Amino acid sequence: MVKEELILVNFWSSPFGCRVKIALEEKGIPYEYKEEDLFNKSPLLSTINPVYNKVPVLVHNGKSVCESLNIVEYIDEVWSDRSASFLPSDPYERSQARFWADFIDKELYEASRKIYRCKGEEQESGKKNVLRILKLVEGELGNKPFFGGDNLGFVDISLIPFYSRFYTWETFGKFSIEEECPILVSWAKRCSEKESVAKSLDDPIKIYDFIVYLNNYLTK
């Protein structure tokens, strides 16, 4: 039997790469991890992702799959016999899951950067926008244990990596996400109890220290 090659090329602090790690762990799929230095990108990265030249990239039997949400769907489809599907079977519910994952993908990361990269009015604007996004997503969660219902689903995997950054946002922005979005924080803590998530999430303090370093690096 030919051994299957599966390599995840990633940078340790990427919330997008964390999505892929959670999906792989949830499916119980063994893989090789290769750390990419984003400050000194390797020739490998431009070969496996020539369009964007960024992580994460999943290399499956020599073929590259790029963009985190696309990779998570790919994992779900290729290893459909392992664990429950990340996406609902109902076409409408599936479209809604994709919509919310896309919303998180497009809105949250960019909005949050203003909290730790800016000061004054711009920082306040970023903080308000992050809370607006989180409250909208919290409303979609409702009373369900997970966005996927009883199981970790596509939207859960899309959002939970950002939980590692809550501490950074709160520290820079001087606010409490739990006070504003208690249901969402309860959901995040519930997700963190799952082995696939616990093994994949980064330490919030380590993320904070890295962002402080990155801010200093960028202002040199």
VENHUCOR-V532887 format. One line per field, one symbol per residue. phi: phi as a letter, one per 20 degrees, with the letter a starting at -180 (. if undefined). psi: psi as a letter, one per 30 degrees, with the letter a starting at -180 (. if undefined). burial: b if it has 16 or more other C-alpha atoms within 10 Angstrom, else e. A space follows every 10 residues. Layout:
phi = ???
psi = ???
burial = ???
//
This chain:
phi = .fffebcdeb dgefffffgf ffffffemdf bedcedefeb feggfffebf fdlbeecddd lndecdmgff ffffgfffdf edmfffdfff gfffffffff fffffedfff fffffddccm ffffffffff ffffffffff fmeffcfene cfcffgffeg gfgfegffff ffelbdfffe cfffffffff ffffgffgfd fefgfffgff ffffffffef
psi = kkkkkjkjkl kegjfeeeee eeeeeefhkk lkkjkkjffi klfeefefif efhlllkkjj hfkkklkeee eeeeeeeehf fjllkfklfk eeeeeeeeee eeeeefeeee efffeffllb eeeeeeeeee eeeeeeeeee ebgkelegcf lkaeeeeeee ffeffeeeee eefhljeeee ieeeeeeeee effkeeeeff klkeeeeeee eeeeeeefg.
burial = eeeeebbbbb bbbebbbbbb bbbbbbbeee beeeebeeee eeeebeebbe eebbbbbbbe eeebbbbbbe bbbbbbeeee eeeebbbbee eeeeeebbeb beebbeebee bbbbbbbbee eebebbbbbb bebbbebbee beeebbbbee bbbbbbbbbb bbbbbbbbbb ebbeeebeee bebbbebbee bbeeebbeeb bbebeebbee beeeeeeeee
//
